[in-house]
Amino acid sequence: MLETIHSPHDLKKLPVDALPALATEIRQELLAVVSRHGGHLASNLGVVELVLALHYVFDFAQDALVFDTGHQCYVHKLLTGRGESFQQLRQADGCCGFPLRAESPYDCFGTGHSGTGISAALGLAAARDNAHGHRKVVTILGDGALGCGSSFEGLNNISVTTKDFILVLNDNKMSISPNVGAFSRCLSRVISTKSYNSFKAFCRSALLRVPFAGRRLQGWISHLEGATKYLLVPSAIFEELGLRYFGPLDGHDLPELVRTFQRIKHLRQPLLLHVLTTKGKGYPAAEQNPACYHSTPAFDQSNAKPTKKNAGPTFSTAFGQALQALRADNPQLLAITAGMPEGTGLLDFSQNYPESFFDVGISEGHAVAFAAGLAAGGRRPVFAVYASFSQRAMDYVFHDVCLQKLPVLLCLDRAGVVQDGPTHHGIQDLAFWRTLPNLAVLQPCDAEELQAMLALALTRQHAVILRYPAGSASALADSHADYAWGRAEVLRRGGRLALWAVGREVQTALAAADILAEQGVPITVVNTRFVMPFDEALMRQQLDDGMRVVTLEDHNIASGFGSIAKEFFAGHASGRIEKLGWPNEVLGWGSPAGLRERYGLTAAAIAERLRALL
């Protein structure tokens, strides 16, 4: 049946009772593709029926559908003519794993980070109202995104901005990891109060049957409804914000979802439809452990095991292990995550030191200000977050941490290119950090160095950022020298060119040096270690000796370490400094190895470029 669906128009030709069978086929397709290429599995398995019902009732060629975060858009892509490109999901020649305006007219707004959906959809609704249009605007918000401050800001503005808006709350009790916080508990209480919604429906129905009710009776019914709400649903915050609440509904009951959307489609008022779903629905391994299948590598469906294994520990794992070892000797050390203990390597830490662990949910700005408060209170907070997500907290880092010179350690995971594409590449953040006072930036090349840098950072009395990429943190063949603050490490000596590599790019630099050595062209290889402050004395010495300096980093070439170095030596010898890194453009999606091939950042390509400079 799925092969006949080339657009939502084809979907609408099916009878409602055929939709559950289609849902089964879609789940099979999701499993087949994601098991081959990796991707966001559990979240998409959980919304199959919901997205089917939305496309069955609404016309999103005219109406607008906005996905908050966007990692649950796979079903949407299958239904909107992208079945063929979906076969190469997240590959360079396939479709993006997130909504993308350039990819399809059905993707009305691109998303990738949590908490933007309500605000963006509200903007679309206001634009419609301003143009006197009639399109429906629907946004799907995960319950985990409710903890994001921007979601609250959007909620607060709905009723004063538009009279026609539909918010679908996909409640699976998970963001990536289980939801935390008071709002999550509040929502759980709403879930348990079906009596409120039943009684409200009864009151309204009864009122319609009473002739000549008049204002007095209407007012009495309204008062009774309000009183009942507070009696039965003390947490009915949505209606206080001006949204008419419907639900909760079984998010896997397709006929009921279709009927409900058909009933509310024509209502012109802010609406919230509360839908209960199971993250990972239909695949037992994902249902039992949805966090592991939130973003999964390729795996074998039969045994749910990854088809590829990392060569050695990942940087995330190495970080988690090192932090636990440090905590054993330092009870002042506290760890913070923004809803991602598994993804940041902190799960074991949270279990072994629960009193020293805080999961604040998807609230990066709050996490930084919270860490600043902890530091002001004499603790040593460590906030682990993805590099691309850390950008959302820049102002907090500047205002609450750096200006007060507080010893907060930010550990930025996934620093560099990643499979998911432009919303998740961690290749812009140095452009922000390099402008801030009282802040150091360190970048380890392997697990051993990460451990040493983590310990060193915790001795400083100011903010430190530790950046490291996804994937293997296997040790280099070369041994590391002793660490001194702000000093680089020379790994190879020789020739008239010095290649300064940042972080794991040291491995690429050594491989390029080996290629050149076989050609009789020796070069010097430097492990940069400290991006801010960098070892300007060593680089100055090399430049004064007449050497060419080339920087290599897994970052945007326009704003990273290479730019820091060139600007520092502006007017002196900056003309003999060359930069290698990612171009200053929006990078697409695909495997990091494939992106390196495309942009000439493999060891072989770098060796060729270096030889041309000599």
N, C-alpha and C positions, 0 to 999 in steps of 0.2 A: 504493500500500500504506500509506503514512504516514497518509493521511486516515482510515484505519480504526482507527488506534491512538488511543484516547481514554484509556487507562489501561494500566499494565503487565499487567493481566489480558488485554487484547486481544493484547499482544505474545506472551504465553505460548501462545496458540493457534496460532502460526505454527510450522512445522517449522524446525529449525536451518538447513537448507540454503536457507531463504528469507531469512535474516537479512542475508547480504551485499548482496542487492538493496535491502533496507530501508536499510542503511547508506549506499548510494549516494544514495537519495532524501533521506536526512537531510542529507547533505553539500550537496546541491543546495538544500535549504531553508535551511540555514545561510548559504550564499552569497547567496541571494536576499534574506534579511532583513537581514543585516549589511551588505551592499552598499548597501541603502536607508537604513539608520539609523545605521550605524557600530556598533562593539562589539568584543568580544574574539573574533577569528576564528580565528587560528592554533591557539590552545590547544584550542578546541572541535573543530576539524577533526581534531585529533590523538587525541581520546578517543572517537570515535564508536563503534567496535567495543567498546571497554572498557566504556562505560556501557550499551550494548545487552546485553552478556553479563551484567553485574551484575543488571540488571532482569529478564533472562530467567531467571536462576537463583534470585535472592533475592526475597523479598516485602517490599518496603520500605513497604508499608502497616503492617506489623508490625515488620520489622527496621529498622535505622537506617543511613542512608548520609550520611556527612559529607564535604563537599568542603573540603579545605584551600584557602585563598584564595577559591575559589568562582567564579573567572572562567571555569572550564571546565564550568559547569552547564547550558549551553544544551540539550544532548541530553537530559539529565535532565528539563528542563522540557517538551520536546516529547513525551516519553513518559509524562508524568504529568498529562495533561489540560489543558495550557496552550497548545495549538497555536494557538488563535485569538488570545489575548493576546500570544503570541510575535510575531505579525505587527507589533505596535507595540512591539517590544523597546526598552526604555530610554526610551520616551515616557511622558508623564504618564498616558495611558489604556491603557498596555500593561504587560507584566510587567517586573519588575526584572531587571537583568543579573546579579544575585547571588542565592544562596539566601536565602529570606526566610520565616521561620516563619509570619508572618501571611498569606502568599500561598497556601500549600499544606501539607496535613499530611505530604506527602512531603519537605518541607524541614524536617528535624528540628532543624537548627541553622543559624543565620545566620552567614555568613562573608564576609569582604571583604579581610582582610589576611593575609599569609602567616604560617605558623608556628603557627596555632591549632588545626589539624585534629586532630592526635594527642591533644592535651590534652583537647579537647572530646569527642572520641569515647571517650577513656578514661573521662571522667566519666560518659558515657552507659552504658558497660559496667559501671562500678562501681555506678551506680544500679540497673541491672538485677540485678546480683549481690546487692545489698543487699535487693532486693525478691523475690529467688528467682525471677526471670524467666528466659525462654529466648530472647529476641530476639537475633539476630545483629547485631553492630555492625561496620560496615565504614567505613573512611575512605580516601579517595584523596589521596595526598600527591605533589606534584610534586617532582622531584629538586632543583629550585632551592630549595625550602623546607627542605631538609635543612641548608642553611647558616644557617638561622635558629636562634638559641639556644633558643627555646622548643620547637622540634622535638626538639632533643637532650634537653631536660628531660623531655619527654613520653616519648621512647624509653627513657630511663633508668628510668622508673617503670612501664612496661607489665607486665613480668614479676612485679613485686611487688604489683600492683594487681588483676589479673584473670587468669583462665585461659582466657578465650574472647574473642579479639580478632583482627580481620583488618585488616591494613594493606596497601593496594595502593600500591606505589611506581610512579608513572607517570614513567618515565625517558625524557625526550626531549632530554636534554643541554642544556636551556634553562630558565631561569626567565623572564625577559623577554628579556634578552640572554644570550649563552652563559654557562654556569655557570663559576664560578671557585672556587679554593681546593682544599685538600688532600682534602676529602671528595669533591669531584667527581672528582678523579683516582683516589681509592680506589674509587669506584663504577665507574669505567671499567674498573678491573682485575677487579672482580667480573663485569662483563659478559662479559669474555673467557674466563671459566673455566667453560664448560659441562661440562668434564670432571669437575669436582667434583660437580655435581649428578647427572651420569650415574653416577658411581662410587658415590655415596651411595645412589641408588636401587637399584643392583645389589646392594650389600651388604645392604640391608634385605630385598630380595626373596629373596636366597639364604638369609638367616637363617630366614625363614618356611618355607622348604622343608626345613630340617634338623630332623628330629624329636629331641625330648629335648635341645634345645640347652643348656638350663640356664644358670645365671647366669654361669658361666665363659666360655662361648662368646659370650653376649650382651655381656659386658664386653669381650672381645677385639675383637668387631666394633665396639663403640662406640669403643674406643681407636683402632682402625684408621681409623674414620671421622674422628675428631678429628685424627689425624696427617695424613691425606690432606687434610683441610681446610686445615691450615696449610702443607702442601706445595704445594697447588694454588691456594688462595685465601688469601693472607696478609691480605687485607682483609675477611675474613668477620666484620665487626663486628656485624652484626645477630644472628647466632646467639650471640655473646658477650653480647648484651643480652637474651637469652632468647627471641628470636623464631625460630621454625622458618622457614627460608628456602626458597622455591620460585622457580625461574626460572633465568635470565631467559626470558620468553616473548615471542613476537612479538605485540605489542599490536594488530595488525591481522588476526590469524588468528582469526576469530570462532569456528569450531568448536572449536579448541583452547582458547580462553578459556572457552567454555561448559563443556567437559569438565573443565577444571581447577577452575573454581569449583564444579562439582558434586561433585568429589572432596574438596575442602577444606571445603566448607560444613558438614559434620558433625563436623569435627575440633574438639575442645575444648582448644585451646591457643593461645597467641599466635602468629600467623602473619604472615609477610611474603611477598607475591607481587610479584615484580619483573617489570614489564612494560615492554618497549621500544616506544616509539611515535615517530612522525615528526610534529613540530609543523607544522601547515599541510597535513596529508595531503589530497591530492585537488585542491588548487588550486596550480598550479605557482608562481605569484608568491609565495604564502605559504610554500611549502616552501623556496624559494630565499632568501627574506628574512623569516623568521618574526618577527623583532623589529619590523619595520614593520607587521606584521599582528597583533601582539599586541593592541593596542587601536587600531583603525583608524577614521578618519572614513568617511563614506559614499564609495563608489567605484564606478567603472564596471567591471563584471566583464570586459568584452571587452579592456580595455587596462590594468586594474589601477590607473588613475589616479583621484585624488580628484575627486569631482564638484563640490566647493566648495574654493576657495582662500582662505587668510587674506589680508586686506587689509594687506599689509605684513608685516614680520617678527613672529614670535611672541616673547613674553617669553623663552621657553626659548632660542630662537635668538639673540636679542640678548644674553642672559646668556653663552652659550657664546662668542660672538664677542668680547665685552668682556673675558672672562677670558683668552682667548688673547692679546689685545693687551697686557694687563697682565703676563702671564707673560713676554712677550718682553723686558721690561725688569726683571723681578724673578724670578731663578732660585729664590728662597726660596718662591715661591708654589706650592702643591701642591693638586690637586683630588681629591676623594673622591666616589664614588657608591656607592649600595647596590644594585648589580645593574641600574642603569638609565642607562647612558651616553647612549643615544638619547633617552629620555624627558626627561632633564634638560638636553639640549643640549650634552653633553660629549663626544660621539663624535669630533668633529674635534680637540678638545683632546687626547683620549687617543691619537690617531694622530700628532699633531704633537709632543706632549711626553710620550711614553710613560714617561719616567723621572720625571715629575712627576704621574703619574696613578695612582690606586688604586681598583680596584673590589673592594669587600669582600663582595659578594653581599648577600643579603637579611638584613642584620644592622645595623639602624639604631643600636642601643645601642652595639655594638662600633665602628661608624663614628665616633660622637661621642667615645668614650674614646680611640680611635686618634688622632683629630684633636687631642685634648687632649695626648696624648703628643708628637705632632709639634710642637705649639705650645711645649710645655715644652722641646723640643729645639732651639728657635730657628727653626722654619719658620713659614710663614703658610698654614695649611690652610683650604681652602674645601670645605665639605660641601654638595652639592646633593641635595635630597630633596624629595618631595612633602610639602605641609603636613600632610595627614592622616597620613602615615607618620611624620612627625617626632614626633608625639605619643607614639610608642612609645619614644622616647629621652629623655623629659623628665628622668627622674632622673639620667641621665648628663650632661645639659646642666647641671643644678643642681650635682651633686656633683663632677663631674670638670672642668667648665669654669668655671662662675660662681664657685664658692667659691674657686677658685685664681686668678681674674681672668686667665684665659688668652685670648689673642687668636685665638679660633676664629670663623670666619665661616660661618653657616648660611644657605644660600640656599633658601628654601622656595617651590618651584614649586607650581602649582595651588592657590594661596591664594584661596579663594572657592568658590562653587558650581560643580559639574561635572556632566556628563551621568550619571555612574554612580550617583549617589544618596548615601544617608546614610553609607555606609562610606568614601566618598571625598571628600565635601565638606570643603574646608579652611576651615571657619568656626568652629572651636572653639579653635584653638591659642593665640590671644592670651590666653584665660582662664588658660592655664598660664604663658606667658612673662611676663605682667605681674607675677607674684609673685616673680620671680627677681632677685637682686642682680647688679650688675656686668654688666648686659645692656641693650643698646639694640635697638630695633626700628624699621626704616626700611621705607617702602613707596613705590616709584616709580610715577608715573602713566603713563610711556611709556618707550620704549627709550632715549631720550637721558638721561632721568633715572636709569634703571637703571644705565647706564654710569657716570654721575657718582657715584652712591651707592656702587657697587661699589668704585671707587677711593678714595672717602672712608672707607669701612668698613675698608679694609685699612691705613689710617693709625692706627687706634685700637688701644690697648693693652688692650682688654677684648673680651668677646664681643659680636658683632653679629649680628642676624637681619635678613635682607633678604627680604621677602615680595612675591610677585608672582603674578598669576593665569595661567590658561591663555589661549591665544588671542592676538589681535593686540596688538602694542605700538606701533601707529601714533602718530606724534608729534602732540601737540596743536597747534592753530593758534597759541596763545599761546606766546611765547618764555619760557624759564625764566630766572629771576634767578640771581645767584651763590648758591652754597651756603654756608651757615654751620651749624655743628653745632647741632642742636636748634631750628632756626628754620623756620617755615612760609613759604609763598609766597602772597601775595595776588594773585590773578589778575584779579579784578573788584572794583570798589569802588562802593558806592552802597546807599541804603536803610537800613532799620533791622533787617535780618536778615543774619547771616553764616552761610553754608553751608560747613562744614568737611568736605571730601571726602577720603577716604583712598584712595591708589593710583589704580587705573583708574577708580574712581568719580568722579574729577575730570571725566572726559569726560561722565558722566551729569549731574553738577552743572552744568557749563557749558551743556549742552543744556537743562536745566530753567531756568537763568537766562535763556537766550535766549527761552524761551516766556514767562516772566514779563515780560521787557523789552518784548516785543511787546504786552503787556497794560498797559504803563505802570507796571510794578512792578519797579524795580531792586533787586537784592540784591548783597551781597558774596559772592564765592566765594574760598575759601581752599584751597590745596593743602597738606594737613597735613604731608606728607613724613615727619616724625618722630612716630611713635606713642609711643615711649619713648626719650628724654624728649620730651614734646610742648612746643610753644611756649606755655607757660602765660602768659608776659608779654603776648603778642598777644591771647590769648583774654580775659585779665583786663581789658585795655584796652577791648576791645569790650563786655564786660559792664558795666564801669564807665561806659561811654558810653550805657548803656541799651539796647544791641542785644540781640536774641534770637540765640542761637547754636544751630544745628542741625548735628549730626554725621551723616555718610552714609558707610557702609562695607559691604563685601562680607563680613560677619562676623555672628555671633550677636549680637543687640542687647543681650543680658544681660551680656556679658562682654568686649566689645571696646573700641574707642577711646572711644566715647560714654560708657561706664561709667567709664573712667579719668578723663575730663574732669569728669563729674558728681561723682565722689567727691573729686576734687581741690578742687573749689569748693563742697563740701558746707558748708552754713551761711553761704555768702556770696551766691552768685547761681545756685546749681544749678537753682533753679526756672525760670530762663530758658534752660536748656539742654535741648533735645529730641534724641532719638536716632532715627535711621533706619537700619535694617538688617534682617537676617533674624530672624524671631521665634524665641523660645526654645522650639523644638519640633523634632522630628525631621522634616527636610525630605525629601520624596520624590525621585524621579528624573525626568529629563526635561531638555530643553534649558535652559541658563541663561536664554535669552530668555523661554522659556515660564514658568519659575519667577518671573522678574521680573514678568511680566504677572499671574501668579496672586497674588503677594504685594504688588502695588502699588509696585514699585521701578523702574518705567520713568521716563524723564525727564518724561513728561506727568503721570503719577500723582504724582510727587514735587512738581512745580510746583503741582499742585492742593492738596496737603497743606501746602506752604509758604504759599500764599496764604491758607489758612484760619487760619494762625498770626498773620498780620499784621493 
